[in-house]
Amino acid sequence: MNPPVPSPCINICRMDAPSGWCEGCLRTLDEIAAWGRMSEAAKQQLWAELRQRRIVWRQRAAPPQ
């Protein structure tokens, strides 16, 4: 049996208004609220989405060149 999928929370809990994402874990409020009820497969899928969001987040934060 696989271990439970860990929460992406890193205790930086501030919502970014333009994106609707938490600045720490990059989840939406709905995703944060649903985490405890999600299946392990759904949690893994969300982790995959969060990896893509992290790329977008870093691109937004990068200074213009």
PDB file with one MODEL, atoms N, CA, C and O in Angstrom:
MODEL        1
ATOM      1  N   MET A   1       0.838  -1.188   0.000  1.00  0.00           N
ATOM      2  CA  MET A   1       0.000   0.000   0.000  1.00  0.00           C
ATOM      3  C   MET A   1       0.880   1.247   0.000  1.00  0.00           C
ATOM      4  O   MET A   1       1.870   1.322   0.727  1.00  0.00           O
ATOM      5  N   ASN A   2       0.509   2.214  -0.817  1.00  0.00           N
ATOM      6  CA  ASN A   2       1.264   3.463  -0.916  1.00  0.00           C
ATOM      7  C   ASN A   2       0.973   4.362   0.271  1.00  0.00           C
ATOM      8  O   ASN A   2      -0.130   4.340   0.817  1.00  0.00           O
ATOM      9  N   PRO A   3       1.977   5.166   0.680  1.00  0.00           N
ATOM     10  CA  PRO A   3       1.716   6.123   1.763  1.00  0.00           C
ATOM     11  C   PRO A   3       0.737   7.195   1.292  1.00  0.00           C
ATOM     12  O   PRO A   3       0.601   7.424   0.091  1.00  0.00           O
ATOM     13  N   PRO A   4       0.053   7.854   2.233  1.00  0.00           N
ATOM     14  CA  PRO A   4      -0.882   8.913   1.840  1.00  0.00           C
ATOM     15  C   PRO A   4      -0.166  10.045   1.112  1.00  0.00           C
ATOM     16  O   PRO A   4       0.998  10.335   1.387  1.00  0.00           O
ATOM     17  N   VAL A   5      -0.863  10.670   0.196  1.00  0.00           N
ATOM     18  CA  VAL A   5      -0.315  11.813  -0.527  1.00  0.00           C
ATOM     19  C   VAL A   5      -0.252  12.985   0.452  1.00  0.00           C
ATOM     20  O   VAL A   5      -1.268  13.337   1.051  1.00  0.00           O
ATOM     21  N   PRO A   6       0.937  13.600   0.626  1.00  0.00           N
ATOM     22  CA  PRO A   6       1.053  14.692   1.592  1.00  0.00           C
ATOM     23  C   PRO A   6       0.388  15.966   1.094  1.00  0.00           C
ATOM     24  O   PRO A   6       0.257  16.196  -0.108  1.00  0.00           O
ATOM     25  N   SER A   7      -0.022  16.772   2.037  1.00  0.00           N
ATOM     26  CA  SER A   7      -0.591  18.076   1.699  1.00  0.00           C
ATOM     27  C   SER A   7       0.506  18.978   1.132  1.00  0.00           C
ATOM     28  O   SER A   7       1.649  18.916   1.585  1.00  0.00           O
ATOM     29  N   PRO A   8       0.176  19.802   0.160  1.00  0.00           N
ATOM     30  CA  PRO A   8       1.155  20.739  -0.377  1.00  0.00           C
ATOM     31  C   PRO A   8       1.332  21.985   0.489  1.00  0.00           C
ATOM     32  O   PRO A   8       2.151  22.845   0.165  1.00  0.00           O
ATOM     33  N   CYS A   9       0.583  22.095   1.576  1.00  0.00           N
ATOM     34  CA  CYS A   9       0.647  23.284   2.431  1.00  0.00           C
ATOM     35  C   CYS A   9       2.050  23.468   2.999  1.00  0.00           C
ATOM     36  O   CYS A   9       2.646  22.520   3.511  1.00  0.00           O
ATOM     37  N   ILE A  10       2.581  24.697   2.909  1.00  0.00           N
ATOM     38  CA  ILE A  10       3.881  25.023   3.499  1.00  0.00           C
ATOM     39  C   ILE A  10       3.740  26.151   4.524  1.00  0.00           C
ATOM     40  O   ILE A  10       4.719  26.819   4.858  1.00  0.00           O
ATOM     41  N   ASN A  11       2.530  26.355   5.013  1.00  0.00           N
ATOM     42  CA  ASN A  11       2.246  27.334   6.062  1.00  0.00           C
ATOM     43  C   ASN A  11       2.559  28.777   5.668  1.00  0.00           C
ATOM     44  O   ASN A  11       2.908  29.598   6.516  1.00  0.00           O
ATOM     45  N   ILE A  12       2.436  29.071   4.402  1.00  0.00           N
ATOM     46  CA  ILE A  12       2.444  30.451   3.918  1.00  0.00           C
ATOM     47  C   ILE A  12       1.057  30.637   3.314  1.00  0.00           C
ATOM     48  O   ILE A  12       0.831  30.349   2.138  1.00  0.00           O
ATOM     49  N   CYS A  13       0.144  31.118   4.130  1.00  0.00           N
ATOM     50  CA  CYS A  13      -1.274  31.112   3.769  1.00  0.00           C
ATOM     51  C   CYS A  13      -1.766  32.521   3.460  1.00  0.00           C
ATOM     52  O   CYS A  13      -2.386  33.179   4.294  1.00  0.00           O
ATOM     53  N   ARG A  14      -1.475  32.963   2.249  1.00  0.00           N
ATOM     54  CA  ARG A  14      -1.950  34.254   1.743  1.00  0.00           C
ATOM     55  C   ARG A  14      -2.477  34.021   0.334  1.00  0.00           C
ATOM     56  O   ARG A  14      -1.824  33.387  -0.495  1.00  0.00           O
ATOM     57  N   MET A  15      -3.657  34.539   0.085  1.00  0.00           N
ATOM     58  CA  MET A  15      -4.243  34.357  -1.228  1.00  0.00           C
ATOM     59  C   MET A  15      -3.831  35.498  -2.153  1.00  0.00           C
ATOM     60  O   MET A  15      -3.886  36.668  -1.775  1.00  0.00           O
ATOM     61  N   ASP A  16      -3.421  35.148  -3.357  1.00  0.00           N
ATOM     62  CA  ASP A  16      -3.080  36.103  -4.397  1.00  0.00           C
ATOM     63  C   ASP A  16      -4.360  36.413  -5.166  1.00  0.00           C
ATOM     64  O   ASP A  16      -4.907  35.547  -5.850  1.00  0.00           O
ATOM     65  N   ALA A  17      -4.830  37.645  -5.052  1.00  0.00           N
ATOM     66  CA  ALA A  17      -6.121  38.011  -5.657  1.00  0.00           C
ATOM     67  C   ALA A  17      -6.161  37.798  -7.174  1.00  0.00           C
ATOM     68  O   ALA A  17      -7.132  37.223  -7.665  1.00  0.00           O
ATOM     69  N   PRO A  18      -5.146  38.236  -7.942  1.00  0.00           N
ATOM     70  CA  PRO A  18      -5.247  38.067  -9.396  1.00  0.00           C
ATOM     71  C   PRO A  18      -5.360  36.611  -9.849  1.00  0.00           C
ATOM     72  O   PRO A  18      -6.112  36.310 -10.776  1.00  0.00           O
ATOM     73  N   SER A  19      -4.629  35.717  -9.212  1.00  0.00           N
ATOM     74  CA  SER A  19      -4.646  34.312  -9.648  1.00  0.00           C
ATOM     75  C   SER A  19      -5.684  33.487  -8.889  1.00  0.00           C
ATOM     76  O   SER A  19      -6.198  32.503  -9.419  1.00  0.00           O
ATOM     77  N   GLY A  20      -5.996  33.882  -7.651  1.00  0.00           N
ATOM     78  CA  GLY A  20      -6.870  33.084  -6.811  1.00  0.00           C
ATOM     79  C   GLY A  20      -6.137  31.925  -6.152  1.00  0.00           C
ATOM     80  O   GLY A  20      -6.770  31.030  -5.592  1.00  0.00           O
ATOM     81  N   TRP A  21      -4.806  31.934  -6.214  1.00  0.00           N
ATOM     82  CA  TRP A  21      -3.978  30.868  -5.657  1.00  0.00           C
ATOM     83  C   TRP A  21      -3.371  31.307  -4.335  1.00  0.00           C
ATOM     84  O   TRP A  21      -3.080  32.485  -4.128  1.00  0.00           O
ATOM     85  N   CYS A  22      -3.184  30.340  -3.444  1.00  0.00           N
ATOM     86  CA  CYS A  22      -2.446  30.585  -2.216  1.00  0.00           C
ATOM     87  C   CYS A  22      -0.984  30.833  -2.608  1.00  0.00           C
ATOM     88  O   CYS A  22      -0.435  30.116  -3.444  1.00  0.00           O
ATOM     89  N   GLU A  23      -0.366  31.834  -2.013  1.00  0.00           N
ATOM     90  CA  GLU A  23       1.026  32.146  -2.348  1.00  0.00           C
ATOM     91  C   GLU A  23       1.999  31.062  -1.885  1.00  0.00           C
ATOM     92  O   GLU A  23       3.115  30.975  -2.397  1.00  0.00           O
ATOM     93  N   GLY A  24       1.589  30.243  -0.930  1.00  0.00           N
ATOM     94  CA  GLY A  24       2.460  29.177  -0.442  1.00  0.00           C
ATOM     95  C   GLY A  24       2.340  27.896  -1.241  1.00  0.00           C
ATOM     96  O   GLY A  24       3.331  27.392  -1.768  1.00  0.00           O
ATOM     97  N   CYS A  25       1.130  27.366  -1.333  1.00  0.00           N
ATOM     98  CA  CYS A  25       0.942  26.041  -1.963  1.00  0.00           C
ATOM     99  C   CYS A  25       0.365  26.125  -3.376  1.00  0.00           C
ATOM    100  O   CYS A  25       0.357  25.132  -4.103  1.00  0.00           O
ATOM    101  N   LEU A  26      -0.108  27.279  -3.757  1.00  0.00           N
ATOM    102  CA  LEU A  26      -0.670  27.533  -5.092  1.00  0.00           C
ATOM    103  C   LEU A  26      -2.014  26.851  -5.342  1.00  0.00           C
ATOM    104  O   LEU A  26      -2.439  26.707  -6.489  1.00  0.00           O
ATOM    105  N   ARG A  27      -2.679  26.433  -4.264  1.00  0.00           N
ATOM    106  CA  ARG A  27      -4.026  25.880  -4.421  1.00  0.00           C
ATOM    107  C   ARG A  27      -5.048  27.008  -4.331  1.00  0.00           C
ATOM    108  O   ARG A  27      -4.776  28.070  -3.772  1.00  0.00           O
ATOM    109  N   THR A  28      -6.217  26.758  -4.888  1.00  0.00           N
ATOM    110  CA  THR A  28      -7.337  27.682  -4.732  1.00  0.00           C
ATOM    111  C   THR A  28      -8.011  27.409  -3.389  1.00  0.00           C
ATOM    112  O   THR A  28      -7.758  26.380  -2.763  1.00  0.00           O
ATOM    113  N   LEU A  29      -8.856  28.317  -2.954  1.00  0.00           N
ATOM    114  CA  LEU A  29      -9.596  28.091  -1.711  1.00  0.00           C
ATOM    115  C   LEU A  29     -10.436  26.821  -1.788  1.00  0.00           C
ATOM    116  O   LEU A  29     -10.510  26.069  -0.816  1.00  0.00           O
ATOM    117  N   ASP A  30     -11.065  26.577  -2.926  1.00  0.00           N
ATOM    118  CA  ASP A  30     -11.870  25.362  -3.096  1.00  0.00           C
ATOM    119  C   ASP A  30     -11.005  24.107  -2.977  1.00  0.00           C
ATOM    120  O   ASP A  30     -11.419  23.125  -2.362  1.00  0.00           O
ATOM    121  N   GLU A  31      -9.807  24.137  -3.563  1.00  0.00           N
ATOM    122  CA  GLU A  31      -8.917  22.981  -3.491  1.00  0.00           C
ATOM    123  C   GLU A  31      -8.422  22.755  -2.063  1.00  0.00           C
ATOM    124  O   GLU A  31      -8.305  21.615  -1.615  1.00  0.00           O
ATOM    125  N   ILE A  32      -8.135  23.834  -1.359  1.00  0.00           N
ATOM    126  CA  ILE A  32      -7.701  23.725   0.035  1.00  0.00           C
ATOM    127  C   ILE A  32      -8.815  23.110   0.873  1.00  0.00           C
ATOM    128  O   ILE A  32      -8.575  22.196   1.663  1.00  0.00           O
ATOM    129  N   ALA A  33     -10.022  23.609   0.698  1.00  0.00           N
ATOM    130  CA  ALA A  33     -11.164  23.111   1.472  1.00  0.00           C
ATOM    131  C   ALA A  33     -11.473  21.650   1.154  1.00  0.00           C
ATOM    132  O   ALA A  33     -11.905  20.909   2.037  1.00  0.00           O
ATOM    133  N   ALA A  34     -11.261  21.227  -0.081  1.00  0.00           N
ATOM    134  CA  ALA A  34     -11.618  19.876  -0.506  1.00  0.00           C
ATOM    135  C   ALA A  34     -10.532  18.841  -0.214  1.00  0.00           C
ATOM    136  O   ALA A  34     -10.792  17.641  -0.301  1.00  0.00           O
ATOM    137  N   TRP A  35      -9.343  19.275   0.124  1.00  0.00           N
ATOM    138  CA  TRP A  35      -8.201  18.361   0.236  1.00  0.00           C
ATOM    139  C   TRP A  35      -8.516  17.127   1.082  1.00  0.00           C
ATOM    140  O   TRP A  35      -8.236  16.008   0.651  1.00  0.00           O
ATOM    141  N   GLY A  36      -9.074  17.296   2.235  1.00  0.00           N
ATOM    142  CA  GLY A  36      -9.346  16.185   3.140  1.00  0.00           C
ATOM    143  C   GLY A  36     -10.347  15.171   2.604  1.00  0.00           C
ATOM    144  O   GLY A  36     -10.375  14.027   3.058  1.00  0.00           O
ATOM    145  N   ARG A  37     -11.163  15.577   1.649  1.00  0.00           N
ATOM    146  CA  ARG A  37     -12.179  14.686   1.072  1.00  0.00           C
ATOM    147  C   ARG A  37     -11.750  14.092  -0.267  1.00  0.00           C
ATOM    148  O   ARG A  37     -12.450  13.240  -0.816  1.00  0.00           O
ATOM    149  N   MET A  38     -10.622  14.525  -0.793  1.00  0.00           N
ATOM    150  CA  MET A  38     -10.175  14.059  -2.108  1.00  0.00           C
ATOM    151  C   MET A  38      -9.613  12.647  -2.032  1.00  0.00           C
ATOM    152  O   MET A  38      -9.029  12.255  -1.021  1.00  0.00           O
ATOM    153  N   SER A  39      -9.791  11.901  -3.091  1.00  0.00           N
ATOM    154  CA  SER A  39      -9.169  10.582  -3.195  1.00  0.00           C
ATOM    155  C   SER A  39      -7.659  10.766  -3.365  1.00  0.00           C
ATOM    156  O   SER A  39      -7.190  11.846  -3.725  1.00  0.00           O
ATOM    157  N   GLU A  40      -6.921   9.715  -3.104  1.00  0.00           N
ATOM    158  CA  GLU A  40      -5.467   9.786  -3.285  1.00  0.00           C
ATOM    159  C   GLU A  40      -5.119  10.093  -4.747  1.00  0.00           C
ATOM    160  O   GLU A  40      -4.174  10.833  -5.021  1.00  0.00           O
ATOM    161  N   ALA A  41      -5.876   9.528  -5.669  1.00  0.00           N
ATOM    162  CA  ALA A  41      -5.636   9.787  -7.095  1.00  0.00           C
ATOM    163  C   ALA A  41      -5.883  11.256  -7.426  1.00  0.00           C
ATOM    164  O   ALA A  41      -5.127  11.856  -8.189  1.00  0.00           O
ATOM    165  N   ALA A  42      -6.930  11.832  -6.861  1.00  0.00           N
ATOM    166  CA  ALA A  42      -7.226  13.250  -7.106  1.00  0.00           C
ATOM    167  C   ALA A  42      -6.138  14.139  -6.506  1.00  0.00           C
ATOM    168  O   ALA A  42      -5.775  15.163  -7.086  1.00  0.00           O
ATOM    169  N   LYS A  43      -5.623  13.745  -5.346  1.00  0.00           N
ATOM    170  CA  LYS A  43      -4.531  14.509  -4.728  1.00  0.00           C
ATOM    171  C   LYS A  43      -3.282  14.459  -5.609  1.00  0.00           C
ATOM    172  O   LYS A  43      -2.603  15.469  -5.791  1.00  0.00           O
ATOM    173  N   GLN A  44      -2.989  13.286  -6.150  1.00  0.00           N
ATOM    174  CA  GLN A  44      -1.834  13.163  -7.047  1.00  0.00           C
ATOM    175  C   GLN A  44      -2.022  14.023  -8.295  1.00  0.00           C
ATOM    176  O   GLN A  44      -1.078  14.660  -8.763  1.00  0.00           O
ATOM    177  N   GLN A  45      -3.229  14.039  -8.827  1.00  0.00           N
ATOM    178  CA  GLN A  45      -3.517  14.863  -9.996  1.00  0.00           C
ATOM    179  C   GLN A  45      -3.337  16.335  -9.669  1.00  0.00           C
ATOM    180  O   GLN A  45      -2.782  17.087 -10.469  1.00  0.00           O
ATOM    181  N   LEU A  46      -3.803  16.751  -8.498  1.00  0.00           N
ATOM    182  CA  LEU A  46      -3.649  18.151  -8.103  1.00  0.00           C
ATOM    183  C   LEU A  46      -2.174  18.493  -7.943  1.00  0.00           C
ATOM    184  O   LEU A  46      -1.752  19.574  -8.352  1.00  0.00           O
ATOM    185  N   TRP A  47      -1.384  17.604  -7.362  1.00  0.00           N
ATOM    186  CA  TRP A  47       0.057  17.843  -7.255  1.00  0.00           C
ATOM    187  C   TRP A  47       0.665  18.080  -8.640  1.00  0.00           C
ATOM    188  O   TRP A  47       1.518  18.953  -8.795  1.00  0.00           O
ATOM    189  N   ALA A  48       0.239  17.318  -9.642  1.00  0.00           N
ATOM    190  CA  ALA A  48       0.748  17.506 -11.009  1.00  0.00           C
ATOM    191  C   ALA A  48       0.368  18.893 -11.524  1.00  0.00           C
ATOM    192  O   ALA A  48       1.176  19.562 -12.168  1.00  0.00           O
ATOM    193  N   GLU A  49      -0.850  19.318 -11.243  1.00  0.00           N
ATOM    194  CA  GLU A  49      -1.281  20.656 -11.653  1.00  0.00           C
ATOM    195  C   GLU A  49      -0.483  21.734 -10.923  1.00  0.00           C
ATOM    196  O   GLU A  49      -0.137  22.761 -11.508  1.00  0.00           O
ATOM    197  N   LEU A  50      -0.195  21.497  -9.650  1.00  0.00           N
ATOM    198  CA  LEU A  50       0.560  22.480  -8.871  1.00  0.00           C
ATOM    199  C   LEU A  50       1.974  22.655  -9.413  1.00  0.00           C
ATOM    200  O   LEU A  50       2.521  23.757  -9.368  1.00  0.00           O
ATOM    201  N   ARG A  51       2.570  21.581  -9.924  1.00  0.00           N
ATOM    202  CA  ARG A  51       3.905  21.710 -10.531  1.00  0.00           C
ATOM    203  C   ARG A  51       3.844  22.663 -11.734  1.00  0.00           C
ATOM    204  O   ARG A  51       4.752  23.468 -11.938  1.00  0.00           O
ATOM    205  N   GLN A  52       2.777  22.567 -12.520  1.00  0.00           N
ATOM    206  CA  GLN A  52       2.621  23.473 -13.658  1.00  0.00           C
ATOM    207  C   GLN A  52       2.344  24.906 -13.187  1.00  0.00           C
ATOM    208  O   GLN A  52       2.858  25.865 -13.762  1.00  0.00           O
ATOM    209  N   ARG A  53       1.539  25.038 -12.152  1.00  0.00           N
ATOM    210  CA  ARG A  53       1.264  26.374 -11.610  1.00  0.00           C
ATOM    211  C   ARG A  53       2.540  27.034 -11.096  1.00  0.00           C
ATOM    212  O   ARG A  53       2.723  28.243 -11.240  1.00  0.00           O
ATOM    213  N   ARG A  54       3.419  26.233 -10.497  1.00  0.00           N
ATOM    214  CA  ARG A  54       4.672  26.782  -9.973  1.00  0.00           C
ATOM    215  C   ARG A  54       5.476  27.415 -11.097  1.00  0.00           C
ATOM    216  O   ARG A  54       6.091  28.463 -10.900  1.00  0.00           O
ATOM    217  N   ILE A  55       5.482  26.799 -12.264  1.00  0.00           N
ATOM    218  CA  ILE A  55       6.183  27.365 -13.424  1.00  0.00           C
ATOM    219  C   ILE A  55       5.574  28.712 -13.784  1.00  0.00           C
ATOM    220  O   ILE A  55       6.294  29.691 -13.979  1.00  0.00           O
ATOM    221  N   VAL A  56       4.247  28.762 -13.873  1.00  0.00           N
ATOM    222  CA  VAL A  56       3.550  30.009 -14.205  1.00  0.00           C
ATOM    223  C   VAL A  56       3.833  31.066 -13.125  1.00  0.00           C
ATOM    224  O   VAL A  56       4.092  32.228 -13.438  1.00  0.00           O
ATOM    225  N   TRP A  57       3.779  30.652 -11.865  1.00  0.00           N
ATOM    226  CA  TRP A  57       4.005  31.566 -10.736  1.00  0.00           C
ATOM    227  C   TRP A  57       5.397  32.197 -10.822  1.00  0.00           C
ATOM    228  O   TRP A  57       5.555  33.404 -10.639  1.00  0.00           O
ATOM    229  N   ARG A  58       6.387  31.376 -11.099  1.00  0.00           N
ATOM    230  CA  ARG A  58       7.764  31.888 -11.193  1.00  0.00           C
ATOM    231  C   ARG A  58       7.923  32.819 -12.392  1.00  0.00           C
ATOM    232  O   ARG A  58       8.648  33.811 -12.312  1.00  0.00           O
ATOM    233  N   GLN A  59       7.262  32.516 -13.487  1.00  0.00           N
ATOM    234  CA  GLN A  59       7.346  33.375 -14.670  1.00  0.00           C
ATOM    235  C   GLN A  59       6.719  34.738 -14.382  1.00  0.00           C
ATOM    236  O   GLN A  59       7.231  35.768 -14.818  1.00  0.00           O
ATOM    237  N   ARG A  60       5.608  34.736 -13.644  1.00  0.00           N
ATOM    238  CA  ARG A  60       4.945  35.995 -13.284  1.00  0.00           C
ATOM    239  C   ARG A  60       5.827  36.834 -12.382  1.00  0.00           C
ATOM    240  O   ARG A  60       5.831  38.061 -12.477  1.00  0.00           O
ATOM    241  N   ALA A  61       6.585  36.168 -11.493  1.00  0.00           N
ATOM    242  CA  ALA A  61       7.394  36.875 -10.508  1.00  0.00           C
ATOM    243  C   ALA A  61       8.735  37.332 -11.071  1.00  0.00           C
ATOM    244  O   ALA A  61       9.390  38.193 -10.484  1.00  0.00           O
ATOM    245  N   ALA A  62       9.148  36.765 -12.203  1.00  0.00           N
ATOM    246  CA  ALA A  62      10.452  37.105 -12.765  1.00  0.00           C
ATOM    247  C   ALA A  62      10.439  38.538 -13.293  1.00  0.00           C
ATOM    248  O   ALA A  62       9.457  38.970 -13.896  1.00  0.00           O
ATOM    249  N   PRO A  63      11.524  39.273 -13.068  1.00  0.00           N
ATOM    250  CA  PRO A  63      11.592  40.643 -13.600  1.00  0.00           C
ATOM    251  C   PRO A  63      11.631  40.633 -15.126  1.00  0.00           C
ATOM    252  O   PRO A  63      12.201  39.726 -15.733  1.00  0.00           O
ATOM    253  N   PRO A  64      11.026  41.638 -15.736  1.00  0.00           N
ATOM    254  CA  PRO A  64      11.064  41.699 -17.221  1.00  0.00           C
ATOM    255  C   PRO A  64      12.503  41.846 -17.703  1.00  0.00           C
ATOM    256  O   PRO A  64      13.340  42.484 -17.064  1.00  0.00           O
ATOM    257  N   GLN A  65      12.755  41.233 -18.850  1.00  0.00           N
ATOM    258  CA  GLN A  65      14.113  41.299 -19.398  1.00  0.00           C
ATOM    259  C   GLN A  65      14.200  42.235 -20.552  1.00  0.00           C
ATOM    260  O   GLN A  65      15.274  42.405 -21.128  1.00  0.00           O
TER     261      GLN A  65
ENDMDL
END
